[in-house]
Amino acid sequence: MMFRFAVLALSALLLAACATQPGPLQGDYNPITPRQAAATDSTGATVRWGGRIVSVEPKSNRTCFEMISADLGSSGRPYWGSAHTGGRFLACRTGFYDPAVFERNREVTFIGRLDGYENRRIGQYDYRFPRVEADVVYLWPLREMANEIYPYPAPWPWWGWW
């Protein structure tokens, strides 16, 4: 009986591990960050980068996103737990992506090929942006903030109030 339970629990864990990333984001990619790519020539590398939108620039046949990057969690979603970012990057994809939907500070993950660099200014600073020709543009749902409401008044006895 215990053996069956252990096999069932292990199977459930293995299935959960396989389903952590949305389908379009699965795969193995070059681990280089945008900051590292800006310092070296990594043209042609296939990358999975994500972060928050700084601006969206619709053009005649494609849309480009200026992004501030973040580390990606196990699901491929940007993770904002650290104080530093991985730098900035541009991601472009054929077609129109509405700036009203892809608005500032929304989280997006891109998969694509690093196809060059673009120099732009951020304030008075010249910045070298690595540019990704994106095959996948994955807009994450907004994170919902929830307040915990406790059904019983505090202090509870296990808080040390006797």
ZAKOL-89039 format. One record per residue: residue number from 1; residue in three letters; x, y, z of N, C-alpha, C in turn. Coordinates in steps of 0.2 Angstrom, whole numbers, always signed. Example, Ala and Ser with C-alpha at 12.3 -4.5 7.8 and 13.67 -1.06 7.14 Angstrom:
BEGIN
+-----+------+-------+-------+-------+-------+-------+-------+-------+-------+-------+
!  nr ! rest !  n_c1 !  n_c2 !  n_c3 ! ca_c1 ! ca_c2 ! ca_c3 !  c_c1 !  c_c2 !  c_c3 !
+-----+------+-------+-------+-------+-------+-------+-------+-------+-------+-------+
!   1 !  ALA !   +66 !   -28 !   +39 !   +62 !   -22 !   +39 !   +66 !   -16 !   +39 !
!   2 !  SER !   +64 !   -11 !   +35 !   +68 !    -5 !   +36 !   +64 !    +0 !   +39 !
+-----+------+-------+-------+-------+-------+-------+-------+-------+-------+-------+
//
This chain:
BEGIN
+-----+------+-------+-------+-------+-------+-------+-------+-------+-------+-------+
!  nr ! rest !  n_c1 !  n_c2 !  n_c3 ! ca_c1 ! ca_c2 ! ca_c3 !  c_c1 !  c_c2 !  c_c3 !
+-----+------+-------+-------+-------+-------+-------+-------+-------+-------+-------+
!   1 !  MET !    +4 !    -6 !    +0 !    +0 !    +0 !    +0 !    +4 !    +6 !    +0 !
!   2 !  MET !   +10 !    +6 !    +4 !   +14 !   +12 !    +5 !   +18 !   +13 !    -2 !
!   3 !  PHE !   +20 !    +8 !    -5 !   +23 !    +8 !   -12 !   +19 !   +11 !   -17 !
!   4 !  ARG !   +12 !    +9 !   -17 !    +8 !   +12 !   -22 !    +7 !   +20 !   -21 !
!   5 !  PHE !    +7 !   +22 !   -15 !    +6 !   +29 !   -13 !   +13 !   +33 !   -15 !
!   6 !  ALA !   +18 !   +30 !   -14 !   +25 !   +33 !   -16 !   +25 !   +34 !   -24 !
!   7 !  VAL !   +23 !   +28 !   -27 !   +23 !   +29 !   -35 !   +18 !   +34 !   -37 !
!   8 !  LEU !   +12 !   +35 !   -34 !    +8 !   +40 !   -36 !   +10 !   +47 !   -35 !
!   9 !  ALA !   +13 !   +48 !   -29 !   +16 !   +54 !   -27 !   +22 !   +56 !   -32 !
!  10 !  LEU !   +26 !   +51 !   -33 !   +32 !   +53 !   -38 !   +29 !   +54 !   -45 !
!  11 !  SER !   +24 !   +51 !   -47 !   +21 !   +52 !   -54 !   +18 !   +59 !   -54 !
!  12 !  ALA !   +15 !   +61 !   -49 !   +12 !   +68 !   -49 !   +17 !   +73 !   -49 !
!  13 !  LEU !   +23 !   +72 !   -45 !   +28 !   +77 !   -45 !   +31 !   +77 !   -52 !
!  14 !  LEU !   +32 !   +72 !   -55 !   +35 !   +72 !   -62 !   +31 !   +76 !   -67 !
!  15 !  LEU !   +24 !   +74 !   -67 !   +19 !   +78 !   -71 !   +19 !   +85 !   -70 !
!  16 !  ALA !   +20 !   +87 !   -64 !   +20 !   +94 !   -62 !   +26 !   +98 !   -64 !
!  17 !  ALA !   +32 !   +94 !   -64 !   +38 !   +97 !   -66 !   +38 !   +98 !   -74 !
!  18 !  CYS !   +35 !   +94 !   -78 !   +34 !   +94 !   -85 !   +30 !  +100 !   -87 !
!  19 !  ALA !   +25 !  +102 !   -83 !   +20 !  +107 !   -85 !   +22 !  +114 !   -82 !
!  20 !  THR !   +28 !  +116 !   -80 !   +29 !  +122 !   -77 !   +30 !  +128 !   -81 !
!  21 !  GLN !   +31 !  +127 !   -88 !   +32 !  +132 !   -93 !   +26 !  +132 !   -98 !
!  22 !  PRO !   +23 !  +137 !  -100 !   +19 !  +137 !  -105 !   +22 !  +134 !  -112 !
!  23 !  GLY !   +18 !  +131 !  -116 !   +21 !  +127 !  -122 !   +26 !  +131 !  -126 !
!  24 !  PRO !   +24 !  +137 !  -128 !   +28 !  +141 !  -132 !   +35 !  +143 !  -129 !
!  25 !  LEU !   +36 !  +143 !  -123 !   +42 !  +145 !  -119 !   +47 !  +139 !  -118 !
!  26 !  GLN !   +45 !  +133 !  -119 !   +49 !  +127 !  -117 !   +55 !  +127 !  -122 !
!  27 !  GLY !   +60 !  +124 !  -120 !   +66 !  +123 !  -124 !   +72 !  +125 !  -120 !
!  28 !  ASP !   +78 !  +124 !  -123 !   +84 !  +126 !  -121 !   +87 !  +131 !  -125 !
!  29 !  TYR !   +90 !  +136 !  -121 !   +92 !  +143 !  -125 !   +99 !  +145 !  -122 !
!  30 !  ASN !  +102 !  +149 !  -125 !  +108 !  +152 !  -123 !  +107 !  +155 !  -117 !
!  31 !  PRO !  +111 !  +154 !  -112 !  +110 !  +157 !  -105 !  +113 !  +165 !  -105 !
!  32 !  ILE !  +115 !  +167 !  -110 !  +118 !  +174 !  -110 !  +112 !  +179 !  -108 !
!  33 !  THR !  +114 !  +184 !  -104 !  +110 !  +190 !  -102 !  +110 !  +196 !  -107 !
!  34 !  PRO !  +105 !  +200 !  -107 !  +106 !  +206 !  -112 !  +112 !  +210 !  -110 !
!  35 !  ARG !  +114 !  +211 !  -104 !  +120 !  +215 !  -102 !  +126 !  +211 !  -105 !
!  36 !  GLN !  +127 !  +205 !  -104 !  +132 !  +201 !  -107 !  +133 !  +202 !  -115 !
!  37 !  ALA !  +127 !  +201 !  -118 !  +126 !  +202 !  -125 !  +128 !  +208 !  -128 !
!  38 !  ALA !  +127 !  +214 !  -124 !  +129 !  +221 !  -126 !  +136 !  +221 !  -125 !
!  39 !  ALA !  +140 !  +218 !  -121 !  +147 !  +218 !  -120 !  +151 !  +214 !  -125 !
!  40 !  THR !  +148 !  +209 !  -128 !  +151 !  +205 !  -132 !  +147 !  +204 !  -139 !
!  41 !  ASP !  +150 !  +201 !  -144 !  +146 !  +200 !  -150 !  +143 !  +193 !  -150 !
!  42 !  SER !  +137 !  +192 !  -149 !  +133 !  +186 !  -148 !  +128 !  +185 !  -154 !
!  43 !  THR !  +129 !  +189 !  -159 !  +124 !  +188 !  -165 !  +123 !  +181 !  -167 !
!  44 !  GLY !  +117 !  +179 !  -168 !  +115 !  +173 !  -170 !  +113 !  +168 !  -164 !
!  45 !  ALA !  +114 !  +170 !  -158 !  +112 !  +166 !  -152 !  +105 !  +166 !  -152 !
!  46 !  THR !  +102 !  +160 !  -150 !   +95 !  +159 !  -149 !   +94 !  +160 !  -141 !
!  47 !  VAL !   +90 !  +165 !  -139 !   +89 !  +167 !  -132 !   +82 !  +167 !  -130 !
!  48 !  ARG !   +81 !  +166 !  -124 !   +74 !  +167 !  -120 !   +75 !  +173 !  -115 !
!  49 !  TRP !   +73 !  +179 !  -117 !   +73 !  +184 !  -112 !   +67 !  +187 !  -110 !
!  50 !  GLY !   +66 !  +190 !  -104 !   +60 !  +193 !  -102 !   +61 !  +199 !   -98 !
!  51 !  GLY !   +56 !  +202 !   -96 !   +56 !  +208 !   -92 !   +50 !  +212 !   -92 !
!  52 !  ARG !   +51 !  +219 !   -91 !   +45 !  +224 !   -91 !   +46 !  +228 !   -97 !
!  53 !  ILE !   +40 !  +230 !  -100 !   +40 !  +235 !  -105 !   +42 !  +242 !  -103 !
!  54 !  VAL !   +47 !  +245 !  -107 !   +48 !  +252 !  -106 !   +44 !  +256 !  -111 !
!  55 !  SER !   +44 !  +253 !  -117 !   +40 !  +257 !  -123 !   +39 !  +252 !  -128 !
!  56 !  VAL !   +34 !  +253 !  -132 !   +32 !  +249 !  -138 !   +32 !  +254 !  -144 !
!  57 !  GLU !   +35 !  +252 !  -149 !   +35 !  +256 !  -155 !   +33 !  +252 !  -161 !
!  58 !  PRO !   +26 !  +253 !  -163 !   +23 !  +250 !  -169 !   +26 !  +254 !  -175 !
!  59 !  LYS !   +29 !  +250 !  -180 !   +31 !  +252 !  -186 !   +27 !  +250 !  -192 !
!  60 !  SER !   +29 !  +251 !  -198 !   +24 !  +249 !  -204 !   +23 !  +242 !  -204 !
!  61 !  ASN !   +28 !  +238 !  -203 !   +27 !  +230 !  -204 !   +29 !  +226 !  -198 !
!  62 !  ARG !   +31 !  +229 !  -192 !   +33 !  +226 !  -186 !   +32 !  +230 !  -180 !
!  63 !  THR !   +33 !  +227 !  -174 !   +33 !  +231 !  -168 !   +39 !  +229 !  -164 !
!  64 !  CYS !   +42 !  +235 !  -161 !   +48 !  +234 !  -157 !   +46 !  +236 !  -150 !
!  65 !  PHE !   +49 !  +232 !  -145 !   +48 !  +233 !  -138 !   +55 !  +235 !  -135 !
!  66 !  GLU !   +55 !  +240 !  -131 !   +61 !  +242 !  -127 !   +59 !  +239 !  -121 !
!  67 !  MET !   +64 !  +234 !  -118 !   +63 !  +231 !  -112 !   +68 !  +232 !  -107 !
!  68 !  ILE !   +66 !  +231 !  -101 !   +71 !  +231 !   -95 !   +71 !  +224 !   -93 !
!  69 !  SER !   +76 !  +220 !   -93 !   +76 !  +213 !   -92 !   +77 !  +211 !   -85 !
!  70 !  ALA !   +74 !  +205 !   -84 !   +75 !  +202 !   -77 !   +76 !  +195 !   -78 !
!  71 !  ASP !   +79 !  +191 !   -72 !   +80 !  +184 !   -73 !   +73 !  +181 !   -74 !
!  72 !  LEU !   +73 !  +175 !   -77 !   +67 !  +172 !   -78 !   +66 !  +166 !   -73 !
!  73 !  GLY !   +60 !  +165 !   -70 !   +59 !  +160 !   -65 !   +58 !  +153 !   -69 !
!  74 !  SER !   +56 !  +148 !   -66 !   +56 !  +141 !   -69 !   +50 !  +141 !   -74 !
!  75 !  SER !   +45 !  +145 !   -73 !   +40 !  +145 !   -78 !   +42 !  +149 !   -84 !
!  76 !  GLY !   +47 !  +153 !   -84 !   +49 !  +157 !   -90 !   +46 !  +165 !   -88 !
!  77 !  ARG !   +43 !  +166 !   -83 !   +41 !  +172 !   -81 !   +46 !  +176 !   -78 !
!  78 !  PRO !   +46 !  +183 !   -79 !   +51 !  +187 !   -76 !   +51 !  +187 !   -69 !
!  79 !  TYR !   +56 !  +187 !   -65 !   +57 !  +186 !   -58 !   +60 !  +193 !   -55 !
!  80 !  TRP !   +57 !  +196 !   -51 !   +59 !  +203 !   -49 !   +62 !  +202 !   -42 !
!  81 !  GLY !   +65 !  +197 !   -40 !   +67 !  +196 !   -33 !   +74 !  +199 !   -32 !
!  82 !  SER !   +78 !  +200 !   -37 !   +85 !  +203 !   -35 !   +85 !  +211 !   -37 !
!  83 !  ALA !   +89 !  +214 !   -34 !   +90 !  +221 !   -35 !   +92 !  +224 !   -41 !
!  84 !  HIS !   +96 !  +219 !   -45 !   +99 !  +221 !   -51 !   +95 !  +218 !   -57 !
!  85 !  THR !   +96 !  +221 !   -63 !   +92 !  +218 !   -69 !   +98 !  +216 !   -73 !
!  86 !  GLY !   +96 !  +212 !   -79 !  +101 !  +210 !   -83 !  +102 !  +215 !   -89 !
!  87 !  GLY !  +100 !  +221 !   -88 !  +101 !  +226 !   -93 !   +95 !  +227 !   -97 !
!  88 !  ARG !   +96 !  +231 !  -103 !   +90 !  +232 !  -107 !   +91 !  +229 !  -114 !
!  89 !  PHE !   +86 !  +228 !  -117 !   +86 !  +225 !  -124 !   +80 !  +227 !  -128 !
!  90 !  LEU !   +81 !  +226 !  -135 !   +75 !  +227 !  -139 !   +73 !  +221 !  -142 !
!  91 !  ALA !   +66 !  +220 !  -143 !   +64 !  +214 !  -146 !   +59 !  +216 !  -151 !
!  92 !  CYS !   +59 !  +214 !  -158 !   +55 !  +216 !  -163 !   +52 !  +209 !  -166 !
!  93 !  ARG !   +46 !  +210 !  -168 !   +42 !  +205 !  -171 !   +37 !  +208 !  -177 !
!  94 !  THR !   +37 !  +204 !  -182 !   +32 !  +206 !  -188 !   +25 !  +206 !  -185 !
!  95 !  GLY !   +22 !  +211 !  -187 !   +15 !  +212 !  -186 !   +14 !  +218 !  -181 !
!  96 !  PHE !    +7 !  +219 !  -179 !    +5 !  +225 !  -175 !    +4 !  +222 !  -168 !
!  97 !  TYR !    +7 !  +225 !  -163 !    +6 !  +223 !  -156 !    +3 !  +230 !  -153 !
!  98 !  ASP !    -3 !  +230 !  -151 !    -6 !  +236 !  -148 !    -3 !  +239 !  -142 !
!  99 !  PRO !    +0 !  +245 !  -142 !    +3 !  +248 !  -136 !    -2 !  +249 !  -130 !
! 100 !  ALA !    -9 !  +249 !  -132 !   -14 !  +249 !  -126 !   -14 !  +242 !  -122 !
! 101 !  VAL !   -13 !  +237 !  -126 !   -12 !  +230 !  -122 !    -5 !  +229 !  -120 !
! 102 !  PHE !    +0 !  +230 !  -124 !    +7 !  +229 !  -122 !    +9 !  +236 !  -119 !
! 103 !  GLU !    +6 !  +237 !  -113 !    +7 !  +244 !  -110 !   +14 !  +244 !  -105 !
! 104 !  ARG !   +16 !  +250 !  -104 !   +22 !  +250 !   -99 !   +21 !  +246 !   -93 !
! 105 !  ASN !   +27 !  +243 !   -91 !   +28 !  +239 !   -85 !   +24 !  +232 !   -85 !
! 106 !  ARG !   +21 !  +230 !   -91 !   +18 !  +223 !   -92 !   +24 !  +219 !   -93 !
! 107 !  GLU !   +23 !  +212 !   -90 !   +29 !  +207 !   -91 !   +28 !  +203 !   -97 !
! 108 !  VAL !   +33 !  +203 !  -101 !   +33 !  +199 !  -107 !   +40 !  +195 !  -107 !
! 109 !  THR !   +39 !  +189 !  -110 !   +45 !  +184 !  -112 !   +45 !  +183 !  -119 !
! 110 !  PHE !   +51 !  +184 !  -122 !   +52 !  +183 !  -129 !   +57 !  +177 !  -130 !
! 111 !  ILE !   +56 !  +174 !  -136 !   +61 !  +169 !  -138 !   +62 !  +171 !  -145 !
! 112 !  GLY !   +69 !  +171 !  -147 !   +71 !  +173 !  -153 !   +79 !  +173 !  -154 !
! 113 !  ARG !   +81 !  +175 !  -160 !   +88 !  +175 !  -162 !   +91 !  +182 !  -161 !
! 114 !  LEU !   +96 !  +183 !  -158 !  +100 !  +189 !  -157 !  +102 !  +191 !  -164 !
! 115 !  ASP !  +100 !  +197 !  -167 !  +101 !  +198 !  -174 !  +105 !  +205 !  -175 !
! 116 !  GLY !  +107 !  +208 !  -169 !  +111 !  +214 !  -170 !  +111 !  +218 !  -164 !
! 117 !  TYR !  +113 !  +225 !  -165 !  +113 !  +229 !  -159 !  +111 !  +236 !  -162 !
! 118 !  GLU !  +109 !  +240 !  -157 !  +106 !  +247 !  -159 !  +109 !  +251 !  -153 !
! 119 !  ASN !  +112 !  +257 !  -155 !  +114 !  +262 !  -150 !  +108 !  +267 !  -149 !
! 120 !  ARG !  +106 !  +268 !  -143 !  +101 !  +273 !  -141 !  +103 !  +277 !  -135 !
! 121 !  ARG !  +100 !  +282 !  -134 !  +101 !  +286 !  -128 !   +96 !  +285 !  -122 !
! 122 !  ILE !   +98 !  +284 !  -116 !   +94 !  +284 !  -110 !   +95 !  +290 !  -106 !
! 123 !  GLY !   +91 !  +295 !  -107 !   +93 !  +302 !  -104 !   +99 !  +304 !  -108 !
! 124 !  GLN !  +105 !  +305 !  -104 !  +111 !  +308 !  -107 !  +116 !  +302 !  -109 !
! 125 !  TYR !  +114 !  +296 !  -107 !  +119 !  +290 !  -108 !  +118 !  +287 !  -114 !
! 126 !  ASP !  +123 !  +285 !  -118 !  +123 !  +281 !  -124 !  +123 !  +274 !  -122 !
! 127 !  TYR !  +118 !  +270 !  -124 !  +117 !  +263 !  -122 !  +117 !  +259 !  -128 !
! 128 !  ARG !  +120 !  +253 !  -128 !  +120 !  +248 !  -133 !  +115 !  +243 !  -132 !
! 129 !  PHE !  +110 !  +243 !  -136 !  +104 !  +238 !  -135 !  +105 !  +232 !  -139 !
! 130 !  PRO !  +106 !  +226 !  -136 !  +105 !  +220 !  -141 !   +98 !  +219 !  -143 !
! 131 !  ARG !   +97 !  +217 !  -150 !   +91 !  +217 !  -153 !   +89 !  +210 !  -155 !
! 132 !  VAL !   +83 !  +207 !  -152 !   +81 !  +201 !  -154 !   +76 !  +201 !  -159 !
! 133 !  GLU !   +76 !  +196 !  -164 !   +71 !  +195 !  -169 !   +67 !  +190 !  -166 !
! 134 !  ALA !   +61 !  +192 !  -163 !   +57 !  +187 !  -159 !   +53 !  +182 !  -163 !
! 135 !  ASP !   +53 !  +176 !  -161 !   +48 !  +171 !  -164 !   +42 !  +170 !  -160 !
! 136 !  VAL !   +43 !  +171 !  -153 !   +38 !  +171 !  -148 !   +37 !  +177 !  -144 !
! 137 !  VAL !   +31 !  +180 !  -143 !   +30 !  +186 !  -139 !   +25 !  +183 !  -134 !
! 138 !  TYR !   +27 !  +182 !  -127 !   +22 !  +180 !  -123 !   +21 !  +185 !  -117 !
! 139 !  LEU !   +14 !  +188 !  -118 !   +12 !  +193 !  -113 !    +9 !  +189 !  -107 !
! 140 !  TRP !   +12 !  +190 !  -101 !   +10 !  +187 !   -95 !    +4 !  +191 !   -92 !
! 141 !  PRO !    -1 !  +187 !   -89 !    -7 !  +190 !   -86 !    -4 !  +195 !   -80 !
! 142 !  LEU !    -8 !  +200 !   -78 !    -6 !  +204 !   -73 !    -6 !  +200 !   -66 !
! 143 !  ARG !    -1 !  +202 !   -62 !    -1 !  +199 !   -55 !    -6 !  +202 !   -51 !
! 144 !  GLU !   -10 !  +198 !   -48 !   -15 !  +200 !   -43 !   -13 !  +201 !   -36 !
! 145 !  MET !   -14 !  +206 !   -33 !   -12 !  +207 !   -26 !   -18 !  +205 !   -22 !
! 146 !  ALA !   -17 !  +201 !   -17 !   -22 !  +199 !   -12 !   -21 !  +200 !    -5 !
! 147 !  ASN !   -25 !  +203 !    -1 !   -24 !  +204 !    +6 !   -27 !  +198 !    +9 !
! 148 !  GLU !   -24 !  +195 !   +14 !   -26 !  +189 !   +18 !   -31 !  +192 !   +23 !
! 149 !  ILE !   -37 !  +189 !   +24 !   -41 !  +191 !   +29 !   -42 !  +185 !   +33 !
! 150 !  TYR !   -41 !  +186 !   +40 !   -42 !  +180 !   +45 !   -49 !  +180 !   +48 !
! 151 !  PRO !   -52 !  +174 !   +48 !   -59 !  +174 !   +50 !   -59 !  +175 !   +58 !
! 152 !  TYR !   -54 !  +174 !   +62 !   -54 !  +174 !   +69 !   -50 !  +180 !   +71 !
! 153 !  PRO !   -52 !  +184 !   +76 !   -48 !  +189 !   +79 !   -42 !  +187 !   +82 !
! 154 !  ALA !   -37 !  +191 !   +81 !   -30 !  +190 !   +85 !   -31 !  +193 !   +92 !
! 155 !  PRO !   -27 !  +191 !   +96 !   -21 !  +186 !   +96 !   -24 !  +179 !   +97 !
! 156 !  TRP !   -21 !  +175 !   +93 !   -23 !  +168 !   +94 !   -18 !  +165 !  +100 !
! 157 !  PRO !   -21 !  +160 !  +103 !   -17 !  +157 !  +109 !   -10 !  +155 !  +107 !
! 158 !  TRP !    -9 !  +153 !  +101 !    -2 !  +150 !   +99 !    +3 !  +156 !   +97 !
! 159 !  TRP !    +0 !  +162 !   +98 !    +5 !  +168 !   +97 !    +8 !  +170 !  +104 !
! 160 !  GLY !    +7 !  +166 !  +109 !   +10 !  +168 !  +115 !    +5 !  +171 !  +120 !
! 161 !  TRP !    -1 !  +173 !  +118 !    -6 !  +176 !  +123 !   -10 !  +170 !  +126 !
! 162 !  TRP !    -9 !  +169 !  +133 !   -12 !  +164 !  +136 !   -18 !  +166 !  +140 !
+-----+------+-------+-------+-------+-------+-------+-------+-------+-------+-------+
//
